[in-house]
Amino acid sequence: MEEKETLTIADVAEALGVSKTTVSRAISGKGRIGKETREKVLAFIEEHNFKPNMIAKGLAKSKTYNICVVMPRDYEMVDWNFFQTCLFGIQERAQMAEYDILLTMCRMDDISSLERIIDDHKVDGVILMRTVLKDIQIEFMLQKTIPFVTIGSSNYKGVVQMDHNHRSACRDLTLGILKKGVKRIALIGEDDGYIVTQSRLSGYFDAFVKMDRKVEDKLLFLSPENHLSVDKSVEGALAEGVECILCMDDSVTRRVLKVLRESKVSVPSDVWVASFFDSTILADNVPSITSLSFDSKELGMEACRVLLDMIEGVTVAERTLLPYEVVWKGSTI
């Protein structure tokens, strides 16, 4: 091998017949790699008399082959299935490219772990798994040169986003119920800073506009989500004589169904119920619940694919919306 002034990972990888990822991990000491392989790489470097500062220069032009995935620390346990499935998709796609995942968790008011990872140059890119209206994670990442992708939509300009089309999905589900002749529909859910909540609410209003119908404000039960507020919302909806209760997500749906059972209100004969998000927590309910179905694993895989393209310098679309399915079941018949 012809000696060069600066050692690059590509040079060593070609000479030893291994991948650049393997060489990077051997030199940095990070990532999974066999002891024998690491020793072979390091022995090759020493044999060719490359100095440590030359190795550092070469590594500076290379990659860590790590991706940071940021989960919200303040998630509800019922949200775990979504994050877990999404992570499976990210991991599967990253593994195909010989990348490892560095998982961290941040609160909406504390992103110190993300800041440390970026400032220490530990990763080549970042996936943010939740977006909010005032998002300090996004604001921090926009100040950096490292590529990042959000899972979820964002109002910030210049942010690459991967999401499901929640607005269109919620419009179609609400529209379908209105077309079935239902006059009075209550919407129960949280009113918070998450972008996805705003998208779902917009879809709900879109359906009423499409049908030239006016939303009754007194049938909107939007408040910070907790058991007490959901219970009171169901009581208020029933007092108004609603024919259908639409729930903002699966966790709200589960609580609504519990209150209805305790109140001896039958679904669907007394009132219909539908959810803007499906998950395993609704799977065993009788009757089965009409809901919106999204492929969370595909969402993770696509977010990772786009991030890997960005790392390689490929131009990508700023916003990608994945498909959905309205699944009509026994709770709205």
BADREN-55551 format. One record per residue (C-alpha): residue number from 0; residue in one letter; x, y, z. Coordinates in Angstrom, 1 decimal. Layout:
<atoms>
<atom n="NUM" res="a" X="X" Y="Y" Z="Z"/>
...
</atoms>
This chain:
<atoms>
<atom n="0" res="m" X="0.0" Y="0.0" Z="0.0"/>
<atom n="1" res="e" X="1.3" Y="3.4" Z="-1.0"/>
<atom n="2" res="e" X="1.7" Y="5.6" Z="2.1"/>
<atom n="3" res="k" X="-0.1" Y="8.9" Z="2.2"/>
<atom n="4" res="e" X="0.3" Y="12.0" Z="4.4"/>
<atom n="5" res="t" X="-3.2" Y="11.4" Z="5.9"/>
<atom n="6" res="l" X="-4.7" Y="8.1" Z="6.8"/>
<atom n="7" res="t" X="-8.3" Y="7.7" Z="5.7"/>
<atom n="8" res="i" X="-10.7" Y="5.0" Z="6.7"/>
<atom n="9" res="a" X="-11.2" Y="4.1" Z="3.0"/>
<atom n="10" res="d" X="-7.5" Y="3.4" Z="2.6"/>
<atom n="11" res="v" X="-7.4" Y="0.9" Z="5.5"/>
<atom n="12" res="a" X="-10.7" Y="-0.6" Z="4.6"/>
<atom n="13" res="e" X="-9.6" Y="-1.3" Z="1.0"/>
<atom n="14" res="a" X="-6.2" Y="-2.8" Z="2.1"/>
<atom n="15" res="l" X="-7.8" Y="-5.1" Z="4.7"/>
<atom n="16" res="g" X="-10.9" Y="-6.0" Z="2.7"/>
<atom n="17" res="v" X="-13.3" Y="-4.8" Z="5.4"/>
<atom n="18" res="s" X="-15.9" Y="-2.1" Z="5.5"/>
<atom n="19" res="k" X="-15.3" Y="1.6" Z="6.4"/>
<atom n="20" res="t" X="-17.7" Y="1.1" Z="9.4"/>
<atom n="21" res="t" X="-15.4" Y="-1.6" Z="10.8"/>
<atom n="22" res="v" X="-12.3" Y="0.5" Z="10.5"/>
<atom n="23" res="s" X="-14.0" Y="3.5" Z="12.1"/>
<atom n="24" res="r" X="-15.1" Y="1.4" Z="15.0"/>
<atom n="25" res="a" X="-11.7" Y="-0.2" Z="15.5"/>
<atom n="26" res="i" X="-10.0" Y="3.2" Z="15.6"/>
<atom n="27" res="s" X="-12.6" Y="5.0" Z="17.8"/>
<atom n="28" res="g" X="-13.2" Y="2.0" Z="20.1"/>
<atom n="29" res="k" X="-16.9" Y="2.6" Z="19.7"/>
<atom n="30" res="g" X="-19.5" Y="0.2" Z="18.4"/>
<atom n="31" res="r" X="-19.7" Y="-3.6" Z="18.0"/>
<atom n="32" res="i" X="-16.6" Y="-5.2" Z="16.5"/>
<atom n="33" res="g" X="-14.7" Y="-8.4" Z="17.2"/>
<atom n="34" res="k" X="-11.5" Y="-8.3" Z="19.2"/>
<atom n="35" res="e" X="-9.5" Y="-10.0" Z="16.5"/>
<atom n="36" res="t" X="-10.7" Y="-7.6" Z="13.8"/>
<atom n="37" res="r" X="-9.9" Y="-4.5" Z="15.9"/>
<atom n="38" res="e" X="-6.4" Y="-5.8" Z="16.6"/>
<atom n="39" res="k" X="-5.9" Y="-6.5" Z="12.9"/>
<atom n="40" res="v" X="-6.9" Y="-2.9" Z="12.0"/>
<atom n="41" res="l" X="-4.8" Y="-1.3" Z="14.7"/>
<atom n="42" res="a" X="-1.8" Y="-3.5" Z="13.8"/>
<atom n="43" res="f" X="-2.1" Y="-2.4" Z="10.2"/>
<atom n="44" res="i" X="-2.1" Y="1.3" Z="11.3"/>
<atom n="45" res="e" X="1.0" Y="0.7" Z="13.5"/>
<atom n="46" res="e" X="2.8" Y="-1.3" Z="10.8"/>
<atom n="47" res="h" X="2.6" Y="1.6" Z="8.3"/>
<atom n="48" res="n" X="3.9" Y="4.1" Z="10.9"/>
<atom n="49" res="f" X="1.0" Y="6.5" Z="10.8"/>
<atom n="50" res="k" X="1.1" Y="9.0" Z="13.6"/>
<atom n="51" res="p" X="-2.0" Y="9.5" Z="15.9"/>
<atom n="52" res="n" X="-2.5" Y="13.1" Z="14.7"/>
<atom n="53" res="m" X="-2.7" Y="11.8" Z="11.1"/>
<atom n="54" res="i" X="-5.3" Y="9.2" Z="12.2"/>
<atom n="55" res="a" X="-7.3" Y="12.0" Z="13.8"/>
<atom n="56" res="k" X="-7.2" Y="14.1" Z="10.6"/>
<atom n="57" res="g" X="-8.4" Y="11.1" Z="8.6"/>
<atom n="58" res="l" X="-11.2" Y="10.4" Z="11.1"/>
<atom n="59" res="a" X="-12.3" Y="14.0" Z="11.0"/>
<atom n="60" res="k" X="-13.2" Y="13.5" Z="7.4"/>
<atom n="61" res="s" X="-15.1" Y="10.3" Z="8.2"/>
<atom n="62" res="k" X="-18.2" Y="9.3" Z="10.0"/>
<atom n="63" res="t" X="-19.1" Y="7.9" Z="13.4"/>
<atom n="64" res="y" X="-21.7" Y="5.5" Z="11.9"/>
<atom n="65" res="n" X="-24.0" Y="6.4" Z="14.8"/>
<atom n="66" res="i" X="-27.5" Y="8.0" Z="14.7"/>
<atom n="67" res="c" X="-29.1" Y="9.7" Z="17.7"/>
<atom n="68" res="v" X="-32.8" Y="9.0" Z="18.2"/>
<atom n="69" res="v" X="-34.5" Y="11.4" Z="20.7"/>
<atom n="70" res="m" X="-37.6" Y="10.2" Z="22.5"/>
<atom n="71" res="p" X="-39.7" Y="12.4" Z="24.7"/>
<atom n="72" res="r" X="-39.1" Y="11.7" Z="28.4"/>
<atom n="73" res="d" X="-42.6" Y="12.8" Z="29.3"/>
<atom n="74" res="y" X="-44.6" Y="10.3" Z="27.3"/>
<atom n="75" res="e" X="-47.6" Y="8.3" Z="28.6"/>
<atom n="76" res="m" X="-47.1" Y="4.5" Z="28.9"/>
<atom n="77" res="v" X="-49.9" Y="4.0" Z="26.4"/>
<atom n="78" res="d" X="-47.7" Y="5.8" Z="23.8"/>
<atom n="79" res="w" X="-44.9" Y="3.2" Z="24.3"/>
<atom n="80" res="n" X="-46.2" Y="0.9" Z="21.6"/>
<atom n="81" res="f" X="-45.9" Y="3.7" Z="19.0"/>
<atom n="82" res="f" X="-42.4" Y="4.6" Z="20.0"/>
<atom n="83" res="q" X="-41.3" Y="1.0" Z="20.3"/>
<atom n="84" res="t" X="-42.6" Y="0.0" Z="16.8"/>
<atom n="85" res="c" X="-41.2" Y="3.2" Z="15.3"/>
<atom n="86" res="l" X="-37.8" Y="2.4" Z="16.9"/>
<atom n="87" res="f" X="-37.9" Y="-1.1" Z="15.4"/>
<atom n="88" res="g" X="-38.3" Y="0.5" Z="11.9"/>
<atom n="89" res="i" X="-35.4" Y="2.9" Z="12.6"/>
<atom n="90" res="q" X="-33.2" Y="0.1" Z="13.8"/>
<atom n="91" res="e" X="-34.0" Y="-2.2" Z="10.9"/>
<atom n="92" res="r" X="-33.1" Y="0.5" Z="8.3"/>
<atom n="93" res="a" X="-30.0" Y="1.7" Z="10.2"/>
<atom n="94" res="q" X="-28.7" Y="-1.8" Z="10.5"/>
<atom n="95" res="m" X="-28.9" Y="-2.3" Z="6.7"/>
<atom n="96" res="a" X="-26.5" Y="0.7" Z="6.4"/>
<atom n="97" res="e" X="-24.2" Y="-0.6" Z="9.3"/>
<atom n="98" res="y" X="-25.2" Y="2.3" Z="11.5"/>
<atom n="99" res="d" X="-25.8" Y="2.0" Z="15.3"/>
<atom n="100" res="i" X="-28.5" Y="3.8" Z="17.3"/>
<atom n="101" res="l" X="-27.7" Y="6.1" Z="20.2"/>
<atom n="102" res="l" X="-31.0" Y="6.6" Z="22.1"/>
<atom n="103" res="t" X="-31.6" Y="9.5" Z="24.4"/>
<atom n="104" res="m" X="-34.6" Y="11.1" Z="26.1"/>
<atom n="105" res="c" X="-35.4" Y="14.8" Z="26.5"/>
<atom n="106" res="r" X="-38.1" Y="16.8" Z="28.2"/>
<atom n="107" res="m" X="-39.7" Y="19.8" Z="26.4"/>
<atom n="108" res="d" X="-37.8" Y="22.1" Z="28.7"/>
<atom n="109" res="d" X="-34.5" Y="20.1" Z="29.0"/>
<atom n="110" res="i" X="-32.5" Y="19.0" Z="26.0"/>
<atom n="111" res="s" X="-29.1" Y="18.8" Z="27.8"/>
<atom n="112" res="s" X="-28.5" Y="15.2" Z="26.7"/>
<atom n="113" res="l" X="-29.1" Y="16.0" Z="23.1"/>
<atom n="114" res="e" X="-26.8" Y="19.1" Z="23.4"/>
<atom n="115" res="r" X="-24.0" Y="16.9" Z="24.9"/>
<atom n="116" res="i" X="-24.3" Y="14.3" Z="22.1"/>
<atom n="117" res="i" X="-24.1" Y="16.9" Z="19.4"/>
<atom n="118" res="d" X="-21.4" Y="19.0" Z="20.9"/>
<atom n="119" res="d" X="-19.2" Y="15.9" Z="21.5"/>
<atom n="120" res="h" X="-19.6" Y="14.9" Z="17.8"/>
<atom n="121" res="k" X="-20.9" Y="11.4" Z="18.7"/>
<atom n="122" res="v" X="-23.3" Y="11.0" Z="15.8"/>
<atom n="123" res="d" X="-23.8" Y="11.7" Z="12.1"/>
<atom n="124" res="g" X="-27.5" Y="12.6" Z="12.3"/>
<atom n="125" res="v" X="-30.5" Y="12.9" Z="14.5"/>
<atom n="126" res="i" X="-34.1" Y="11.7" Z="14.5"/>
<atom n="127" res="l" X="-36.5" Y="13.6" Z="16.7"/>
<atom n="128" res="m" X="-39.5" Y="11.4" Z="17.6"/>
<atom n="129" res="r" X="-42.0" Y="14.1" Z="18.7"/>
<atom n="130" res="t" X="-42.6" Y="17.7" Z="17.7"/>
<atom n="131" res="v" X="-44.3" Y="20.5" Z="19.6"/>
<atom n="132" res="l" X="-45.4" Y="24.1" Z="18.6"/>
<atom n="133" res="k" X="-42.5" Y="25.7" Z="20.6"/>
<atom n="134" res="d" X="-39.7" Y="23.2" Z="20.0"/>
<atom n="135" res="i" X="-36.4" Y="23.8" Z="21.6"/>
<atom n="136" res="q" X="-35.0" Y="20.6" Z="20.1"/>
<atom n="137" res="i" X="-35.6" Y="21.8" Z="16.6"/>
<atom n="138" res="e" X="-34.4" Y="25.3" Z="17.4"/>
<atom n="139" res="f" X="-31.1" Y="23.8" Z="18.7"/>
<atom n="140" res="m" X="-30.6" Y="21.5" Z="15.7"/>
<atom n="141" res="l" X="-31.3" Y="24.4" Z="13.3"/>
<atom n="142" res="q" X="-28.2" Y="26.1" Z="14.7"/>
<atom n="143" res="k" X="-26.0" Y="23.0" Z="13.9"/>
<atom n="144" res="t" X="-24.8" Y="21.7" Z="10.6"/>
<atom n="145" res="i" X="-25.6" Y="18.1" Z="11.4"/>
<atom n="146" res="p" X="-28.6" Y="16.7" Z="9.5"/>
<atom n="147" res="f" X="-31.8" Y="15.8" Z="11.3"/>
<atom n="148" res="v" X="-35.3" Y="14.6" Z="10.6"/>
<atom n="149" res="t" X="-38.5" Y="14.9" Z="12.7"/>
<atom n="150" res="i" X="-41.0" Y="12.2" Z="13.1"/>
<atom n="151" res="g" X="-44.1" Y="14.4" Z="13.1"/>
<atom n="152" res="s" X="-44.8" Y="17.7" Z="11.4"/>
<atom n="153" res="s" X="-43.3" Y="21.1" Z="12.3"/>
<atom n="154" res="n" X="-44.1" Y="24.7" Z="11.6"/>
<atom n="155" res="y" X="-40.4" Y="25.6" Z="11.5"/>
<atom n="156" res="k" X="-39.0" Y="26.4" Z="8.1"/>
<atom n="157" res="g" X="-36.2" Y="24.3" Z="6.7"/>
<atom n="158" res="v" X="-37.0" Y="21.2" Z="8.8"/>
<atom n="159" res="v" X="-37.1" Y="17.8" Z="7.0"/>
<atom n="160" res="q" X="-40.3" Y="16.1" Z="8.3"/>
<atom n="161" res="m" X="-41.6" Y="12.5" Z="8.1"/>
<atom n="162" res="d" X="-45.2" Y="12.1" Z="9.2"/>
<atom n="163" res="h" X="-48.5" Y="10.4" Z="8.6"/>
<atom n="164" res="n" X="-51.3" Y="12.6" Z="7.0"/>
<atom n="165" res="h" X="-53.2" Y="13.0" Z="10.3"/>
<atom n="166" res="r" X="-55.2" Y="16.0" Z="9.1"/>
<atom n="167" res="s" X="-56.5" Y="14.2" Z="6.0"/>
<atom n="168" res="a" X="-57.1" Y="11.0" Z="8.0"/>
<atom n="169" res="c" X="-59.1" Y="12.7" Z="10.7"/>
<atom n="170" res="r" X="-61.1" Y="14.6" Z="8.0"/>
<atom n="171" res="d" X="-62.0" Y="11.3" Z="6.3"/>
<atom n="172" res="l" X="-63.1" Y="9.5" Z="9.5"/>
<atom n="173" res="t" X="-65.2" Y="12.5" Z="10.6"/>
<atom n="174" res="l" X="-66.6" Y="12.9" Z="7.1"/>
<atom n="175" res="g" X="-67.6" Y="9.3" Z="7.0"/>
<atom n="176" res="i" X="-69.5" Y="9.5" Z="10.3"/>
<atom n="177" res="l" X="-71.3" Y="12.7" Z="9.1"/>
<atom n="178" res="k" X="-72.3" Y="11.0" Z="5.8"/>
<atom n="179" res="k" X="-73.8" Y="8.2" Z="7.8"/>
<atom n="180" res="g" X="-76.4" Y="10.7" Z="9.0"/>
<atom n="181" res="v" X="-75.0" Y="11.4" Z="12.5"/>
<atom n="182" res="k" X="-76.1" Y="14.9" Z="13.7"/>
<atom n="183" res="r" X="-74.3" Y="15.5" Z="16.9"/>
<atom n="184" res="i" X="-70.7" Y="14.5" Z="17.3"/>
<atom n="185" res="a" X="-68.6" Y="15.2" Z="20.4"/>
<atom n="186" res="l" X="-64.8" Y="15.4" Z="20.2"/>
<atom n="187" res="i" X="-62.9" Y="14.5" Z="23.4"/>
<atom n="188" res="g" X="-59.2" Y="14.9" Z="23.7"/>
<atom n="189" res="e" X="-56.3" Y="17.0" Z="24.9"/>
<atom n="190" res="d" X="-55.6" Y="20.6" Z="24.0"/>
<atom n="191" res="d" X="-51.8" Y="20.8" Z="24.2"/>
<atom n="192" res="g" X="-48.7" Y="22.0" Z="22.3"/>
<atom n="193" res="y" X="-48.2" Y="18.9" Z="20.1"/>
<atom n="194" res="i" X="-48.4" Y="19.4" Z="16.4"/>
<atom n="195" res="v" X="-50.2" Y="16.2" Z="15.9"/>
<atom n="196" res="t" X="-53.1" Y="17.3" Z="18.1"/>
<atom n="197" res="q" X="-53.5" Y="20.5" Z="16.0"/>
<atom n="198" res="s" X="-53.5" Y="18.5" Z="12.8"/>
<atom n="199" res="r" X="-56.2" Y="16.1" Z="14.1"/>
<atom n="200" res="l" X="-58.3" Y="19.0" Z="15.2"/>
<atom n="201" res="s" X="-57.9" Y="20.7" Z="11.8"/>
<atom n="202" res="g" X="-59.0" Y="17.5" Z="10.1"/>
<atom n="203" res="y" X="-62.2" Y="17.4" Z="12.3"/>
<atom n="204" res="f" X="-63.1" Y="21.0" Z="11.3"/>
<atom n="205" res="d" X="-62.3" Y="20.3" Z="7.6"/>
<atom n="206" res="a" X="-65.0" Y="17.6" Z="7.5"/>
<atom n="207" res="f" X="-67.7" Y="19.9" Z="8.8"/>
<atom n="208" res="v" X="-66.7" Y="22.5" Z="6.3"/>
<atom n="209" res="k" X="-66.9" Y="19.9" Z="3.5"/>
<atom n="210" res="m" X="-70.4" Y="19.0" Z="4.6"/>
<atom n="211" res="d" X="-71.4" Y="22.7" Z="5.1"/>
<atom n="212" res="r" X="-72.1" Y="21.9" Z="8.7"/>
<atom n="213" res="k" X="-71.2" Y="24.1" Z="11.7"/>
<atom n="214" res="v" X="-69.2" Y="22.7" Z="14.7"/>
<atom n="215" res="e" X="-71.0" Y="23.0" Z="18.0"/>
<atom n="216" res="d" X="-68.5" Y="24.5" Z="20.4"/>
<atom n="217" res="k" X="-70.2" Y="23.0" Z="23.4"/>
<atom n="218" res="l" X="-69.5" Y="19.5" Z="21.9"/>
<atom n="219" res="l" X="-65.7" Y="20.2" Z="21.9"/>
<atom n="220" res="f" X="-64.2" Y="18.8" Z="25.1"/>
<atom n="221" res="l" X="-60.6" Y="19.8" Z="24.8"/>
<atom n="222" res="s" X="-58.5" Y="20.0" Z="28.0"/>
<atom n="223" res="p" X="-55.2" Y="18.8" Z="29.4"/>
<atom n="224" res="e" X="-55.5" Y="15.1" Z="29.4"/>
<atom n="225" res="n" X="-56.2" Y="13.3" Z="32.7"/>
<atom n="226" res="h" X="-58.7" Y="10.8" Z="33.9"/>
<atom n="227" res="l" X="-60.9" Y="13.4" Z="35.7"/>
<atom n="228" res="s" X="-61.2" Y="15.7" Z="32.7"/>
<atom n="229" res="v" X="-62.1" Y="12.8" Z="30.3"/>
<atom n="230" res="d" X="-64.7" Y="11.5" Z="32.8"/>
<atom n="231" res="k" X="-66.3" Y="14.9" Z="33.0"/>
<atom n="232" res="s" X="-66.1" Y="15.3" Z="29.2"/>
<atom n="233" res="v" X="-68.0" Y="12.0" Z="28.7"/>
<atom n="234" res="e" X="-70.7" Y="13.1" Z="31.2"/>
<atom n="235" res="g" X="-71.0" Y="16.4" Z="29.5"/>
<atom n="236" res="a" X="-71.3" Y="14.8" Z="26.0"/>
<atom n="237" res="l" X="-74.0" Y="12.4" Z="27.2"/>
<atom n="238" res="a" X="-75.9" Y="15.2" Z="28.8"/>
<atom n="239" res="e" X="-75.9" Y="17.0" Z="25.4"/>
<atom n="240" res="g" X="-77.4" Y="13.9" Z="23.8"/>
<atom n="241" res="v" X="-74.6" Y="13.2" Z="21.4"/>
<atom n="242" res="e" X="-74.9" Y="10.3" Z="18.9"/>
<atom n="243" res="c" X="-71.1" Y="9.7" Z="18.5"/>
<atom n="244" res="i" X="-68.0" Y="10.4" Z="20.6"/>
<atom n="245" res="l" X="-64.8" Y="10.9" Z="18.6"/>
<atom n="246" res="c" X="-61.6" Y="10.5" Z="20.6"/>
<atom n="247" res="m" X="-58.4" Y="12.3" Z="19.9"/>
<atom n="248" res="d" X="-56.2" Y="9.2" Z="20.4"/>
<atom n="249" res="d" X="-56.3" Y="5.6" Z="21.7"/>
<atom n="250" res="s" X="-55.6" Y="6.5" Z="25.4"/>
<atom n="251" res="v" X="-58.6" Y="8.9" Z="25.5"/>
<atom n="252" res="t" X="-60.7" Y="6.2" Z="23.7"/>
<atom n="253" res="r" X="-59.8" Y="3.6" Z="26.4"/>
<atom n="254" res="r" X="-60.9" Y="5.9" Z="29.2"/>
<atom n="255" res="v" X="-64.1" Y="6.9" Z="27.3"/>
<atom n="256" res="l" X="-65.0" Y="3.3" Z="26.9"/>
<atom n="257" res="k" X="-64.4" Y="2.7" Z="30.6"/>
<atom n="258" res="v" X="-66.7" Y="5.5" Z="31.7"/>
<atom n="259" res="l" X="-69.4" Y="4.4" Z="29.2"/>
<atom n="260" res="r" X="-69.3" Y="0.9" Z="30.7"/>
<atom n="261" res="e" X="-69.6" Y="2.2" Z="34.2"/>
<atom n="262" res="s" X="-72.5" Y="4.4" Z="33.2"/>
<atom n="263" res="k" X="-74.3" Y="1.4" Z="31.6"/>
<atom n="264" res="v" X="-74.2" Y="3.1" Z="28.2"/>
<atom n="265" res="s" X="-74.0" Y="0.6" Z="25.3"/>
<atom n="266" res="v" X="-71.7" Y="1.0" Z="22.3"/>
<atom n="267" res="p" X="-72.9" Y="1.3" Z="19.6"/>
<atom n="268" res="s" X="-76.7" Y="1.0" Z="20.3"/>
<atom n="269" res="d" X="-76.7" Y="4.1" Z="22.7"/>
<atom n="270" res="v" X="-73.7" Y="6.0" Z="21.3"/>
<atom n="271" res="w" X="-71.1" Y="5.4" Z="18.7"/>
<atom n="272" res="v" X="-67.3" Y="5.7" Z="19.5"/>
<atom n="273" res="a" X="-64.4" Y="6.1" Z="17.1"/>
<atom n="274" res="s" X="-60.7" Y="6.9" Z="17.6"/>
<atom n="275" res="f" X="-58.3" Y="9.1" Z="15.7"/>
<atom n="276" res="f" X="-55.5" Y="6.6" Z="16.5"/>
<atom n="277" res="d" X="-55.4" Y="2.8" Z="16.7"/>
<atom n="278" res="s" X="-53.1" Y="0.7" Z="18.9"/>
<atom n="279" res="t" X="-52.9" Y="-2.6" Z="20.7"/>
<atom n="280" res="i" X="-54.7" Y="-1.2" Z="23.7"/>
<atom n="281" res="l" X="-57.9" Y="-1.1" Z="21.7"/>
<atom n="282" res="a" X="-57.4" Y="-4.5" Z="20.1"/>
<atom n="283" res="d" X="-59.5" Y="-6.6" Z="22.5"/>
<atom n="284" res="n" X="-62.4" Y="-4.3" Z="23.0"/>
<atom n="285" res="v" X="-65.9" Y="-5.5" Z="22.3"/>
<atom n="286" res="p" X="-67.3" Y="-4.2" Z="20.1"/>
<atom n="287" res="s" X="-64.2" Y="-3.5" Z="18.0"/>
<atom n="288" res="i" X="-63.4" Y="0.2" Z="17.6"/>
<atom n="289" res="t" X="-63.6" Y="2.2" Z="14.4"/>
<atom n="290" res="s" X="-60.3" Y="4.0" Z="14.1"/>
<atom n="291" res="l" X="-57.5" Y="5.3" Z="12.0"/>
<atom n="292" res="s" X="-54.7" Y="2.8" Z="11.2"/>
<atom n="293" res="f" X="-51.1" Y="4.0" Z="10.7"/>
<atom n="294" res="d" X="-47.9" Y="2.0" Z="10.0"/>
<atom n="295" res="s" X="-45.6" Y="3.1" Z="12.8"/>
<atom n="296" res="k" X="-42.7" Y="0.8" Z="11.7"/>
<atom n="297" res="e" X="-42.8" Y="2.2" Z="8.1"/>
<atom n="298" res="l" X="-42.7" Y="5.7" Z="9.6"/>
<atom n="299" res="g" X="-39.5" Y="4.9" Z="11.5"/>
<atom n="300" res="m" X="-37.9" Y="3.1" Z="8.5"/>
<atom n="301" res="e" X="-38.7" Y="6.0" Z="6.1"/>
<atom n="302" res="a" X="-37.4" Y="8.6" Z="8.6"/>
<atom n="303" res="c" X="-34.1" Y="6.7" Z="8.9"/>
<atom n="304" res="r" X="-33.8" Y="6.2" Z="5.2"/>
<atom n="305" res="v" X="-34.2" Y="10.0" Z="4.6"/>
<atom n="306" res="l" X="-31.7" Y="10.8" Z="7.3"/>
<atom n="307" res="l" X="-29.1" Y="8.4" Z="5.8"/>
<atom n="308" res="d" X="-29.6" Y="10.1" Z="2.4"/>
<atom n="309" res="m" X="-29.0" Y="13.5" Z="4.0"/>
<atom n="310" res="i" X="-25.8" Y="12.2" Z="5.6"/>
<atom n="311" res="e" X="-24.6" Y="11.2" Z="2.2"/>
<atom n="312" res="g" X="-25.4" Y="14.6" Z="0.8"/>
<atom n="313" res="v" X="-28.5" Y="13.5" Z="-1.2"/>
<atom n="314" res="t" X="-31.2" Y="16.2" Z="-1.6"/>
<atom n="315" res="v" X="-34.5" Y="15.1" Z="0.0"/>
<atom n="316" res="a" X="-38.1" Y="16.4" Z="0.2"/>
<atom n="317" res="e" X="-38.7" Y="18.7" Z="3.1"/>
<atom n="318" res="r" X="-42.0" Y="17.0" Z="4.1"/>
<atom n="319" res="t" X="-43.2" Y="13.5" Z="3.4"/>
<atom n="320" res="l" X="-46.7" Y="12.3" Z="4.4"/>
<atom n="321" res="l" X="-47.3" Y="8.6" Z="4.6"/>
<atom n="322" res="p" X="-50.7" Y="6.9" Z="3.9"/>
<atom n="323" res="y" X="-53.3" Y="5.8" Z="6.4"/>
<atom n="324" res="e" X="-56.4" Y="3.6" Z="6.5"/>
<atom n="325" res="v" X="-59.9" Y="4.3" Z="7.9"/>
<atom n="326" res="v" X="-61.0" Y="1.0" Z="9.5"/>
<atom n="327" res="w" X="-64.7" Y="0.8" Z="10.1"/>
<atom n="328" res="k" X="-65.7" Y="-1.6" Z="12.8"/>
<atom n="329" res="g" X="-68.5" Y="-2.5" Z="15.2"/>
<atom n="330" res="s" X="-68.5" Y="0.6" Z="17.3"/>
<atom n="331" res="t" X="-70.0" Y="2.8" Z="14.5"/>
<atom n="332" res="i" X="-72.7" Y="0.4" Z="13.1"/>
</atoms>
